[in-house]
Amino acid sequence: MKNIMILTMVLCLFLCCGHIVDAKNLTFGQLPMPQYNITTTPGPAGLTGLYAMSVGFVNSVFVPFTDVTDILLDMLDATGNGILANAIKLLTLNLIYTVCMGFGVLFIVLVVLGGFFMCCCRSCWGNCGGEYVQSLARAESKWRAFMTAALTIFSILMIVPCVFVFLTNDWLGVITKTAPDTLKLSLDNLLVYADNVPRQINYTTGEFSQVNNTIISQLDSIDTTLGIPIRDRFRVMAKPTITQLNFVDEVLNTTVTAGNESKALVNTLKNGSSSLQAELGTVTTNIKADLGSDTNCNAVAACQLLVAEVDSDLQLNTNIDNINVTDLDAVINDLAEFDAQAEIVHINDELDDIPQIVANDSGNVTQDMTQELKDIELELKSMSEAISPKMLDNLHDGVRDFQSTIDTVYTDYVSEYEWWRSIVCLVAAGVIMLICVFYLLGILMGHRSYNPHPEERGKTSNAGGKLLMIGAGLSLISAWVFMMVVMAMFTVGGHAERYGCQAVRTPYEGFEFADKVLEKQNFEIKLYDVVTSCEEDQALFLTLSLDKTYDLEEIAKNITRDVQNSTGKLKDMTINLTSIEVYNTKTEQDLNDMKATGVENMDLLKIGRDAESGLNSVDLVAYSQKLKDAATAVNSCTPPTCTNATATAAKLNGFADDIDAIESSRKEPMSQQVTDLNARLTIIVNRTTNINATVDETKRVLSEFDAAIQDVGPVQVSEQLQVMGDDMEQTVDTYLVWSMKQIRDNIGACRSVYDLVYSQWVTTGCTEFVNTLGGLWFSLGWCLFFIMPSAIFALKLAKFYVRGETVGSDGEEFMEDVEMHEYTVLPQQNQRPSSKLSLRPRSAKIHPSEYY
């Protein structure tokens, strides 16, 4: 039976107490995120195609960056002739660029030489050069229409890039003005990012305080977190014992109450018996006095017999007076000595001591664990101080100095030369536009008053031809200057685009090259990994390859080991419950005293039987009937035997009424009291019949409950300590998993730096400045591609519009050779213009004609 009781209690503890300390599924907040200043700069509308063409041309001229990296690395390591040899390799590798530069140099030389000889021949002394004459057949040919169309098309094709020159020049001005603020803002965002990283680290390590506080709170209130649930579970175990004690208490209370009421009823019956006997004695005396000498009564046998037996008929026996309640009183007193409710209170008081016992026995262990957890927290905080405020201050100072440098460079250099750059570009675009205007205006004016007879051409046509010649002259004068500008800008912009901008964009070939250079300097951080990691929004830990230096798994294992060492002390802790005593010797003695009363062997119902027999020893109803029968007999007695029998009969009826009154006023209440007494005595008998078995059962449940506390309690407390320790370990593991994720994935996630700092610098330097510069040199180069053919067509077309002389068909071929005579020979003093051409040979034919 005892084993079954213990097993039941173990199951109860397991089911009800198995989750005394629930594992805390802690949730942690979001890392603090920085607030960046984001601005957007609208790009130049309509220039995307121009930029694409310039980039495409650059890509076709320059070899990819990966093709020159090995040569650049060799050049960095070379000295003297080695550098020159590698430079030659670079030029050879970029053969197309070398050819372009050679073509540009040749263009400049030819244009300068051509212009030089033309000017010399135009200005020479000795009338060198040809005369401006034209045959009628030539003037009426289709060449004029062809050259007009060609020059118009070329002019339009030069106007388009000229417009692009204006646009790119204007956009360069916008970039120059906005770039400093944009770049400084990106540096501000870099500082925002740098300032936020320590906050994220502090937040992550600070969240351990939540874990720490949770565990320390459990340890500090272990009497509540562990003791109270265990106490409550033991109270559940105590329910059978409490139920048994309540049953005993109900038995005792009912028995004692019934016993006290029985004693009171016995005393009431005794008093009632004395009063009843006194009243019956009075009636007896009166009957004897009134009827004993009555002749009528003596004459009737029934009346005479009634008087003779009145003493015996109205005399109570002494049973009621002799009732002894001493034994009942002793039983009541013995049963009243055991206070079951006090025993219940005692059990609850003993169980209420469990939380304090747990707190007392775990005091040293919880203090050690608390200190160890605080040490871990301090260690984590020290790790969070890896980025010191001084480092951030130095970074702030460096960035501020760099921002000041940007302002200084812009103020002292860029802004100073920006005006000159803008003027030069505007002049270049203006010259080209002016040339195109001269061409188109010359075509329009020449065509407006065109006449195939040279000598009959009007002033408008002549002016149109002059404009075409002026435009061609400007082309020759400016073309070589523009070519030098284009070569310089192409050299700078082309290299910047191919080997600068494209190298810092995906696939980041420039950073791979930089890593190879830095690797020789034992620089561990890979710039390529940093950029690609930031592009993928990786955390700072992986971006800086700190995983190669710090083993997070090992750090987590060390922390887990330290926590397990601490919780191991908790798990090994023993809670001593021997001081809890729910069944002591006093309780046992009180229960034994209940058995010693011998109430089971007492005939308590005899009290009721004695009271009933004493009360029933006088039958007042029967005696009243005898009086009434005697009265009837006397009343029927006639004279001479009886005289005045009616008076005697009236006496008899009067005595009968007195007896009836005593019956109703005395005996009937006493009969009810006897009934109540028997009921109370029956309760006592029923409650105490198995009193010994009840006492034995009470002793058993108390003893088993006490044994269960001593035997099962420590085991279950130990198991709950295991659960509590495991829960604390799980809590720390939850934090470690969360913190490792933050370190690997979130802390210092640098996509914002990539977008707002790196990409902004690339956008400003490449997408805006280099691309715009590329659009500028590409537009100028575009103009140069058509400027010389346009000049040739302009000079050829001018002869169709300027005023001259007509040459006949016979001398046409010869005269074509000298038709520029009038415009190339200096006027002679006192010489009148001749209407006939001189046929002497000329030194040169520089000015173009139909056969130029």
C-alpha atoms as one frame of an Amber mdcrd trajectory, in Angstrom:
protein
   0.000   0.000   0.000   2.823   2.343   0.864   4.549   1.707  -2.472   1.344
   2.489  -4.359   1.008   5.750  -2.441   4.591   6.771  -3.245   4.176   5.848
  -6.924   1.047   7.965  -7.127   2.858  10.916  -5.623   5.785  10.532  -8.049
   3.415  10.563 -11.026   1.654  13.579  -9.594   4.943  15.434  -9.246   6.014
  14.461 -12.761   2.776  15.570 -14.396   2.141  18.690 -12.375   5.669  19.779
 -11.575   7.476  18.782 -14.720   7.453  22.377 -15.994   8.137  24.297 -12.838
  10.765  26.311 -14.668   9.712  26.703 -18.301  12.437  27.249 -20.859  12.340
  30.883 -21.835  11.829  31.265 -25.558  13.215  34.754 -25.483  12.680  37.062
 -28.412  15.127  39.824 -29.145  14.490  43.123 -30.824  15.744  44.548 -34.089
  19.192  46.063 -34.353  19.272  49.874 -34.389  19.332  51.009 -37.986  21.008
  54.233 -39.138  19.130  57.097 -40.707  20.949  58.148 -43.832  20.679  61.381
 -45.774  19.641  60.357 -49.255  19.616  62.723 -52.192  19.055  62.012 -55.845
  20.653  63.911 -58.694  18.763  63.703 -61.991  20.975  62.646 -64.867  21.305
  64.548 -68.132  18.298  63.898 -70.300  18.976  62.698 -73.839  22.722  62.070
 -73.442  22.567  58.372 -72.613  22.971  57.331 -76.226  25.938  59.695 -76.662
  27.592  58.216 -73.565  26.969  54.697 -74.846  28.634  55.551 -78.159  31.663
  57.061 -76.439  32.000  54.045 -74.133  31.625  51.699 -77.073  34.380  53.546
 -78.942  36.618  53.389 -75.871  36.017  49.661 -75.521  36.919  49.129 -79.165
  40.155  51.112 -78.812  41.475  49.944 -75.433  42.053  46.323 -74.477  40.306
  44.992 -71.326  41.830  45.744 -67.968  42.619  42.088 -67.314  44.912  42.092
 -70.371  47.180  44.743 -68.890  47.258  43.725 -65.218  50.278  41.485 -65.588
  52.196  44.232 -67.401  51.217  46.762 -64.727  52.379  44.404 -61.986  55.693
  43.920 -63.770  55.982  47.670 -64.201  55.484  48.203 -60.464  58.331  45.817
 -59.741  60.575  47.036 -62.571  63.094  49.865 -62.541  64.767  51.904 -65.242
  64.645  50.220 -68.627  62.176  47.681 -67.292  59.591  50.407 -66.858  60.204
  51.654 -70.406  59.973  48.124 -71.794  56.648  47.540 -70.042  55.379  50.910
 -71.258  56.217  49.837 -74.810  54.322  46.601 -74.188  51.319  48.609 -73.080
  51.444  50.768 -76.214  51.862  47.682 -78.359  48.977  45.958 -76.625  46.828
  49.045 -77.136  47.744  49.239 -80.806  44.459  50.786 -81.856  44.959  53.608
 -79.365  48.488  54.127 -80.665  47.165  54.255 -84.217  44.485  56.769 -83.188
  47.107  58.978 -81.574  49.294  58.671 -84.676  46.365  59.614 -86.863  45.685
  62.604 -84.664  49.276  63.750 -84.852  49.283  63.291 -88.637  46.017  65.216
 -88.871  47.477  68.095 -86.911  50.661  68.147 -88.972  48.848  67.985 -92.324
  46.286  70.617 -91.377  48.975  72.954 -90.045  51.192  72.431 -93.094  48.238
  72.741 -95.480  47.099  75.933 -93.854  50.647  77.261 -93.754  51.273  76.707
 -97.451  47.871  78.070 -98.350  48.466  81.244 -96.394  51.948  81.589 -97.863
  50.692  81.151-101.400  47.871  83.584-100.799  50.241  86.123 -99.357  53.276
  85.551-101.616  54.768  88.341-103.774  54.916  87.622-107.421  51.287  86.954
-108.231  51.494  83.261-107.514  48.311  81.249-107.544  45.530  80.850-110.096
  42.764  83.109-111.328  39.093  82.635-110.448  37.456  81.734-113.794  34.843
  79.137-114.676  33.491  77.715-117.887  29.817  77.955-118.656  29.560  74.183
-119.043  31.104  73.726-115.636  28.792  76.282-114.058  25.738  74.558-115.504
  26.830  71.023-114.497  25.320  68.873-111.701  28.377  69.288-109.475  26.890
  72.302-107.748  23.808  70.358-106.660  25.924  67.445-105.471  28.288  69.618
-103.433  25.393  71.645-102.050  23.682  68.514-100.803  26.922  67.073 -99.421
  27.859  70.274 -97.597  24.336  70.642 -96.202  24.391  67.095 -94.874  27.872
  67.516 -93.404  26.851  70.797 -91.794  23.823  69.192 -90.194  25.977  66.268
 -89.052  28.303  68.795 -87.387  25.449  70.751 -85.802  24.170  67.653 -83.952
  27.442  66.968 -82.059  27.854  70.711 -81.633  24.561  70.721 -79.703  25.946
  67.793 -77.675  29.027  69.869 -76.889  26.810  72.618 -75.493  24.816  70.089
 -73.459  27.801  68.211 -72.084  29.515  71.477 -71.267  26.474  72.638 -69.352
  26.157  69.302 -67.562  29.846  69.390 -66.619  29.142  72.711 -64.982  26.236
  71.208 -63.022  28.378  68.272 -61.949  31.220  70.521 -60.876  28.887  72.561
 -58.696  26.990  69.662 -57.144  29.781  67.104 -56.839  31.411  68.550 -53.677
  28.162  68.557 -51.729  27.245  65.122 -53.046  30.599  63.646 -52.118  30.584
  65.286 -48.705  27.077  63.960 -48.086  28.264  60.468 -48.976  31.062  60.856
 -46.449  28.507  61.961 -43.867  26.607  58.750 -44.572  29.858  56.851 -44.068
  30.134  58.428 -40.627  26.500  57.544 -39.907  27.283  53.951 -40.781  30.488
  53.946 -38.720  28.683  55.448 -35.711  25.894  52.905 -35.966  28.160  49.836
 -35.968  29.183  50.261 -32.290  25.535  50.856 -31.419  24.593  47.590 -33.094
  27.424  45.790 -31.296  26.402  47.312 -27.971  22.791  46.377 -28.628  23.740
  42.783 -29.408  25.908  42.407 -26.333  23.397  44.391 -24.324  20.691  41.868
 -25.155  22.684  39.412 -23.053  21.659  41.592 -20.136  18.093  40.509 -20.836
  19.228  36.895 -20.721  21.359  37.580 -17.694  18.597  39.418 -15.878  16.149
  36.631 -16.659  18.444  33.961 -15.235  19.583  36.066 -12.270  15.951  36.933
 -11.530  15.185  33.215 -11.440  18.142  32.616  -9.155  17.375  35.552  -6.867
  13.775  34.424  -6.545  14.481  30.719  -6.559  12.179  30.411  -3.540   9.416
  31.644  -5.829  10.478  30.165  -9.160  11.319  26.756  -7.719  10.169  26.592
  -4.094   6.571  27.730  -4.511   5.778  25.411  -7.444   7.278  22.498  -5.487
   5.259  23.499  -2.437   2.103  23.638  -4.525   2.847  20.229  -5.981   3.303
  18.824  -2.459  -0.021  20.361  -1.553  -1.517  18.383  -4.383   0.182  15.326
  -2.903  -1.260  16.234   0.511  -4.853  16.233  -0.703  -5.543  12.605   0.333
  -4.092  13.336   3.769  -6.053  16.576   4.072  -9.188  14.751   2.959  -8.658
  12.100   5.621  -8.055  14.713   8.285 -11.157  16.590   7.242 -13.093  13.345
   7.539 -11.664  12.775  11.019 -12.476  16.350  11.903 -16.044  15.878  10.707
 -16.349  12.631  12.745 -14.956  14.253  15.836 -17.026  17.394  15.508 -20.196
  15.419  14.894 -19.450  13.023  17.782 -18.502  15.711  20.244 -21.503  17.806
  19.296 -23.847  14.826  19.608 -22.258  13.895  22.941 -22.685  17.352  24.377
 -26.266  17.482  23.174 -26.890  14.045  24.686 -25.588  15.179  28.053 -27.786
  18.236  27.902 -30.829  16.090  27.052 -30.102  13.712  29.948 -29.988  16.626
  32.345 -33.217  17.980  30.871 -34.887  14.586  31.265 -33.764  14.328  34.854
 -35.210  17.725  35.626 -38.388  16.895  33.746 -38.670  13.566  35.571 -38.564
  15.313  38.976 -41.245  17.802  37.931 -43.413  15.048  36.483 -43.145  12.996
  39.655 -44.052  15.989  41.798 -47.176  16.755  39.789 -48.191  13.080  39.841
 -47.690  13.041  43.604 -50.079  15.978  43.971 -52.728  14.222  41.893 -52.243
  11.041  43.923 -52.759  12.886  47.221 -55.872  14.643  45.947 -57.393  11.389
  44.674 -56.862   9.724  48.022 -58.247  12.686  49.951 -61.321  13.279  47.815
 -62.307   9.754  46.876 -61.019   7.681  49.774 -63.973   8.672  52.043 -66.508
   9.158  49.275 -69.455   6.674  49.869 -70.355   6.697  46.230 -66.801   5.749
  45.216 -66.653   3.048  47.863 -69.967   1.721  46.581 -68.556   1.229  43.081
 -65.858  -1.420  42.778 -64.049   0.250  39.875 -63.715   3.515  41.765 -62.715
   1.746  44.905 -59.980  -0.193  42.997 -58.713   2.973  41.349 -58.154   4.647
  44.689 -56.469   1.549  46.057 -53.944   1.384  43.099 -53.292   5.087  42.668
 -49.838   4.959  44.282 -48.537   2.268  41.989 -50.161   3.639  38.850 -48.759
   7.138  39.217 -45.269   6.335  40.508 -42.227   6.788  38.148 -39.265   4.438
  38.494 -35.739   5.805  39.105 -34.170   4.863  35.744 -33.974   8.396  34.513
 -32.532   9.699  37.706 -29.983   6.911  37.730 -28.672   7.586  34.158 -24.813
   7.919  34.304 -23.102   9.956  31.539 -19.626   9.870  33.068 -18.244   7.502
  30.406 -19.863   9.542  27.647 -18.327  12.681  29.054 -14.898  11.055  29.164
 -15.180   9.928  25.523 -16.222  13.378  24.447 -13.319  14.954  26.287 -10.819
  12.484  24.811 -12.094  12.949  21.272 -12.112  16.711  21.623  -8.407  16.696
  22.451  -7.438  15.820  18.828  -7.674  18.986  16.623  -7.683  17.783  13.023
  -7.902  21.334  11.665  -4.816  22.268  13.633  -3.084  19.288  12.067  -4.123
  20.515   8.594  -2.768  23.957   9.415   0.428  22.307  10.644   0.828  20.419
   7.339   0.309  23.609   5.322   2.751  25.476   7.546   5.357  22.781   7.007
   4.831  22.917   3.245   5.002  26.707   3.314   8.541  26.360   4.654   9.683
  24.668   1.402  10.405  27.940  -0.527  12.542  29.236   2.316  14.334  25.891
   2.614  15.067  26.015  -1.144  16.348  29.583  -0.833  18.524  28.730   2.184
  20.020  25.581   0.677  20.712  27.246  -2.717  22.064  30.541  -1.424  25.767
  29.934  -2.070  25.179  28.270  -5.428  22.925  31.035  -6.747  25.397  33.687
  -5.597  28.246  31.946  -7.434  26.141  31.550 -10.580  25.051  35.171 -10.442
  28.645  36.341 -10.186  29.765  34.086 -13.052  26.955  35.335 -15.290  27.872
  38.918 -14.471  31.488  38.144 -15.369  30.345  36.791 -18.737  28.300  39.932
 -19.279  31.305  42.124 -18.469  33.438  40.112 -20.884  30.880  40.611 -23.645
  30.742  44.322 -22.902  34.519  44.511 -23.150  34.283  42.847 -26.568  31.767
  45.487 -27.640  34.357  48.164 -26.851  36.644  46.888 -29.615  35.611  49.967
 -31.599  36.633  52.630 -29.125  35.253  56.173 -29.111  38.760  57.367 -29.922
  38.730  55.351 -33.157  35.433  56.943 -34.126  36.744  60.380 -33.223  39.775
  59.804 -35.428  37.511  58.647 -38.248  35.343  61.728 -37.823  38.398  63.972
 -37.849  39.775  62.271 -40.953  36.485  62.534 -42.812  36.028  66.153 -41.791
  39.544  66.947 -42.969  38.841  65.237 -46.276  35.597  67.166 -46.642  37.538
  70.355 -45.983  40.013  69.275 -48.635  37.139  68.824 -51.087  35.940  72.338
 -50.305  39.478  73.694 -50.631  40.107  71.966 -53.940  36.797  73.171 -55.292
  37.289  76.726 -54.055  40.960  77.154 -54.952  41.231  75.123 -58.126  38.051
  73.735 -59.625  35.926  76.838 -59.319  38.816  78.974 -60.568  39.377  76.938
 -63.717  35.757  75.991 -64.228  35.095  79.334 -65.843  37.940  78.871 -68.285
  36.830  75.332 -69.085  33.322  76.496 -69.730  34.548  79.365 -71.951  36.854
  77.091 -73.931  34.063  74.589 -74.529  31.657  77.330 -75.453  34.197  78.874
 -77.836  34.863  75.496 -79.436  31.181  74.782 -79.825  30.630  78.354 -80.986
  33.328  78.140 -83.632  31.930  74.888 -84.960  28.429  76.295 -84.891  29.692
  79.456 -86.615  31.326  77.376 -89.329  28.076  75.495 -89.856  26.149  78.771
 -89.926  28.574  80.188 -92.505  28.166  77.072 -94.609  24.384  76.993 -94.474
  24.052  80.766 -94.896  26.520  80.730 -97.753  24.550  77.948 -99.456  21.309
  79.834 -98.941  22.661  83.177-100.203  24.527  81.607-103.105  21.539  79.600
-104.197  19.219  82.559-103.757  20.839  84.613-106.581  22.786  82.001-108.415
  23.732  82.720-112.057  25.701  80.281-114.190  27.582  83.221-115.799  30.335
  84.137-113.300  30.584  87.744-114.362  26.840  88.242-113.987  26.528  86.912
-110.456  25.053  89.311-107.959  26.308  90.568-104.643  24.233  88.060-102.630
  25.649  85.106-104.502  29.150  86.557-104.256  28.689  87.095-100.477  27.490
  83.500-100.095  30.630  82.244-101.786  32.753  84.435 -99.521  30.961  82.990
 -96.455  31.749  79.486 -97.646  35.397  80.450 -98.028  35.440  82.018 -94.563
  33.902  78.862 -93.053  36.519  76.716 -94.760  39.239  79.030 -93.490  37.936
  78.781 -89.926  37.848  75.013 -90.270  41.509  74.930 -91.295  42.484  77.277
 -88.504  40.531  75.504 -85.698  40.649  71.852 -86.760  44.187  71.141 -85.540
  43.467  72.913 -82.218  40.319  70.868 -81.733  42.253  67.715 -82.574  44.760
  68.401 -79.812  41.912  68.989 -77.359  40.190  65.783 -78.461  43.426  63.803
 -78.180  44.048  65.113 -74.668  40.474  64.493 -73.482  40.336  61.107 -75.206
  43.590  60.064 -73.571  42.391  61.119 -70.125  38.755  60.126 -70.464  39.390
  56.908 -72.370  41.877  55.574 -69.845  39.665  56.755 -66.983  36.675  54.947
 -68.465  38.379  51.704 -69.509  40.902  51.272 -66.735  39.287  53.356 -64.026
  35.513  53.301 -64.100  35.063  49.904 -65.685  37.669  48.472 -63.326  35.702
  49.576 -60.248  32.403  48.281 -61.583  31.288  44.677 -61.776  33.271  42.382
 -61.981  35.611  44.707 -60.039  38.780  43.847 -61.948  40.493  46.906 -60.496
  40.078  45.639 -56.955  41.453  42.249 -57.903  44.498  44.047 -59.282  44.755
  46.191 -56.148  44.595  43.043 -53.987  47.519  41.576 -55.908  49.517  44.743
 -55.266  48.559  44.903 -51.588  49.218  41.213 -51.147  52.881  41.921 -51.700
  52.644  44.364 -48.795  51.159  41.645 -46.551  47.819  43.409 -46.488  45.333
  40.781 -45.303  42.030  42.429 -46.191  40.931  41.842 -49.777  39.359  44.915
 -51.338  37.549  42.739 -53.855  35.958  40.740 -51.040  35.007  43.936 -49.221
  33.244  45.435 -52.250  31.456  42.246 -53.281  30.446  41.553 -49.686  28.985
  45.019 -49.315  27.196  44.635 -52.621  25.598  41.475 -51.184  24.810  43.349
 -47.940  26.946  41.073 -45.830  27.806  41.909 -42.260  31.057  43.577 -41.282
  32.325  40.327 -39.780  32.355  38.569 -43.154  33.144  41.705 -45.143  36.462
  42.157 -43.299  37.056  38.374 -43.296  37.129  38.372 -39.513  35.902  34.790
 -39.630  39.494  33.866 -40.440  40.663  35.511 -37.233  37.791  34.869 -34.858
  36.098  31.481 -34.583  32.556  32.331 -33.553  31.721  28.674 -33.027  34.599
  28.326 -30.585  33.606  31.512 -28.765  30.030  30.244 -28.493  31.283  26.892
 -27.196  33.384  28.638 -24.544  30.434  30.694 -23.369  28.222  27.605 -23.373
  30.838  25.710 -21.399  31.070  28.478 -18.799  27.292  28.575 -18.482  27.118
  24.789 -18.210  29.725  24.888 -15.458  27.541  27.335 -13.590  24.293  25.489
 -14.182  26.064  22.252 -13.254  26.379  23.571  -9.724  22.659  24.236  -9.730
  21.888  20.776 -11.039  24.129  19.137  -8.424  22.591  21.136  -5.597  20.750
  19.186  -2.860  17.659  20.521  -1.105  17.278  19.059   2.412  13.602  18.456
   3.235  14.194  16.490   6.438  13.098  19.467   8.495   9.593  19.125   7.065
   7.623  16.936   9.510   3.933  16.490   8.914   3.567  13.424  11.179   5.204
  13.808  14.535   4.997  11.951  17.850   2.443  14.335  19.300   0.091  13.741
  16.396   0.612  10.022  16.732  -0.088  10.152  20.500  -3.250  12.188  19.960
  -4.459   9.637  17.438  -3.608   6.782  19.800  -5.564   8.505  22.560  -8.599
   8.405  20.320  -8.290   4.637  20.164  -7.796   4.382  23.961 -11.230   5.831
  24.780 -12.820   2.416  24.301 -15.888   4.047  22.817 -16.376   1.113  20.489
 -17.016  -1.155  23.517 -19.498   1.167  25.237 -23.300   0.610  25.136 -24.188
   4.247  24.762 -27.710   3.421  23.561 -28.473   2.072  27.121 -28.777   5.718
  28.200 -31.635   6.120  25.823 -33.197   2.865  26.821 -33.063   3.820  30.539
 -34.579   7.191  29.842 -37.308   5.630  27.724 -38.088   2.902  30.307 -38.204
   5.437  33.141 -40.557   7.688  31.214 -42.741   4.812  30.091 -43.043   3.417
  33.667 -46.192   5.577  34.070 -48.989   5.243  31.505 -50.904   8.456  32.045
 -53.197   7.912  29.059 -54.336   4.532  30.423 -54.759   5.938  33.902 -56.818
   8.859  32.589 -59.062   6.341  30.833 -59.463   4.389  34.082 -60.661   7.581
  35.782 -63.128   8.192  33.026 -64.395   4.605  33.181 -64.790   4.883  36.945
 -66.740   8.121  36.533 -69.110   6.381  34.138 -69.605   3.510  36.580 -70.278
   5.872  39.489 -72.649   7.923  37.423 -74.661   4.800  36.668 -74.975   3.918
  40.347 -78.558   4.583  41.610 -79.993   5.129  45.093 -80.237   3.805  47.482
 -76.764   2.469  46.768 -75.430   5.808  45.777 -76.579   9.215  46.550 -75.478
  12.230  44.552 -73.328  10.041  42.281 -73.076  12.854  39.752 -70.783  14.865
  42.047 -68.475  11.894  42.502 -68.427  11.248  38.788 -67.523  14.909  38.241
 -64.556  14.543  40.570 -63.337  11.522  38.692 -63.570  13.356  35.379 -61.728
  16.319  36.884 -58.858  14.058  37.932 -58.831  12.574  34.428 -58.448  16.075
  33.004 -55.527  16.730  35.361 -53.785  13.555  34.198 -54.372  14.539  30.543
 -52.897  17.947  31.228 -49.775  16.368  32.786 -49.500  14.057  29.766 -49.501
  16.917  27.315 -47.444  19.365  29.290 -44.878  17.058  30.800 -44.656  13.604
  29.438 -45.037  14.314  25.750 -42.113  16.836  25.688 -40.054  14.392  27.628
 -40.890  11.695  25.107 -39.570  13.969  22.316 -36.449  14.548  24.353 -35.950
  10.833  24.721 -36.327  10.493  20.967 -33.715  13.232  20.402 -31.441  11.595
  22.920 -31.660   8.282  21.118 -30.900  10.028  17.794 -27.820  11.722  19.254
 -26.669   8.492  20.840 -27.179   6.698  17.521 -24.993   9.305  15.788 -22.309
   8.792  18.359 -22.486   5.063  18.008 -22.454   5.236  14.206 -19.519   7.679
  14.107 -17.444   5.833  16.662 -18.210   2.305  15.610 -15.067   2.194  13.360
 -13.115   4.881  15.164 -10.092   2.667  15.502 -10.040   1.950  11.756 -10.391
   5.665  11.049  -7.511   6.437  13.364  -5.391   3.761  11.750  -6.154   5.079
   8.252  -5.321   8.597   9.370  -2.029   7.451  10.827  -1.252   5.605   7.596
  -1.863   8.508   5.227   0.063  10.869   7.480   2.951   8.462   7.737   3.068
   7.795   3.991   2.804  11.450   3.129   5.645  12.230   5.505   7.697   9.399
   3.994   6.923  10.579   0.472   8.210  14.059   1.310  11.427  12.594   2.643
  11.870   9.924  -0.020  10.340  11.313  -3.197  10.609  15.022  -2.533  14.410
  15.386  -2.822  14.442  13.315  -6.012  11.768  15.448  -7.635  13.416  18.653
  -6.450  16.664  17.451  -8.010  14.868  16.715 -11.275  13.359  20.182 -11.278
  16.776  21.665 -10.638  17.918  19.761 -13.718  15.020  21.218 -15.684  15.782
  24.693 -14.390  19.457  24.360 -15.299  18.604  23.025 -18.750  16.217  25.918
 -19.270  18.921  28.421 -18.346  21.303  26.745 -20.778  18.636  26.848 -23.467
  18.088  30.525 -22.755  21.781  31.256 -23.242  21.869  29.041 -26.348  18.927
  31.003 -27.758  20.841  34.218 -27.225  24.002  32.772 -28.725  22.169  31.600
 -31.850  20.583  35.048 -32.200  23.825  36.936 -31.533  25.840  34.744 -33.917
  23.252  35.466 -36.602  23.509  39.193 -35.929  27.291  39.082 -36.139  27.337
  37.001 -39.319  24.402  38.574 -41.135  23.356  41.942 -39.729  25.907  43.898
 -37.700  27.527  46.389 -40.009  25.650  45.118 -43.071  27.257  47.424 -45.580
  24.920  47.522 -48.557  24.097  51.059 -47.483  27.797  51.968 -47.687  27.946
  50.387 -51.113  24.896  52.311 -52.308  25.357  55.641 -50.565  29.142  55.955
 -50.460  30.891  53.716 -52.961  28.204  53.820 -55.651  27.790  57.562 -55.115
  31.481  58.165 -55.687  31.466  55.903 -58.730  28.348  57.615 -60.007  29.797
  61.073 -59.497  33.241  60.257 -60.841  32.303  57.903 -63.662  28.631  58.024
 -64.575  28.530  61.788 -64.323  32.020  63.214 -64.840  33.884  60.643 -66.974
  30.837  59.838 -69.085  30.163  63.534 -69.629  33.804  64.098 -70.490  33.538
  61.163 -72.889  30.472  62.691 -74.460  32.366  65.967 -74.844  35.448  64.566
 -76.619  33.290  62.192 -78.654  31.160  65.139 -79.820  34.245  67.165 -80.746
  35.723  64.171 -82.525  32.458  63.729 -84.341  32.701  67.312 -85.555  36.332
  66.853 -86.614  35.382  63.798 -88.648  33.263  65.990 -90.917  35.049  69.329
 -90.645  37.735  68.778 -93.296  35.436  67.172 -95.925  33.058  70.055 -95.282
  35.847  72.568 -95.830  36.798  70.955 -99.154  33.203  70.937-100.343  32.798
  74.542 -99.175  35.820  75.699-101.184  34.649  73.784-104.223  31.127  75.158
-103.928  32.320  78.729-103.339  33.527  78.980-106.981  29.941  78.474-108.135
  28.779  81.501-106.186  31.584  84.114-106.281  31.776  86.560-109.157  34.368
  85.707-111.851  34.920  85.370-115.599  33.585  82.933-118.114  36.038  80.893
-120.146  35.202  79.525-123.603  35.229  75.916-124.512  38.432  76.081-126.700
  40.716  77.129-123.944  38.790  75.507-121.202  41.311  72.965-120.061  44.165
  75.444-119.962  42.144  78.173-118.440  40.917  75.871-115.722  44.462  75.709
-114.539  44.693  79.448-114.161  41.140  80.468-113.300  42.147  81.612-109.850
  44.446  84.237-111.312  42.347  87.220-110.362  42.196  86.161-106.732  45.754
  84.995-106.280  47.748  87.711-108.049  48.494  90.903-106.136  47.416  94.081
-107.953  50.232  95.980-109.728  50.633  99.692-109.430  49.320 101.710-112.335
  48.024  98.564-113.886  44.493  98.336-114.962  42.670  95.138-114.762  42.840
  93.281-117.987  39.877  91.692-119.490  42.127  89.023-120.884  44.020  86.515
-118.909  47.753  86.387-118.831  49.038  83.137-120.254  52.301  83.008-118.391
  52.789  79.956-116.201  51.956  80.077-112.495  54.122  78.932-109.640  51.529
  76.720-107.965  47.875  75.765-107.917  47.019  75.910-104.253  43.490  77.118
-104.349  41.099  74.290-105.160  39.316  74.192-108.494  37.188  71.612-110.205
  40.194  69.300-110.375  41.627  69.881-106.945
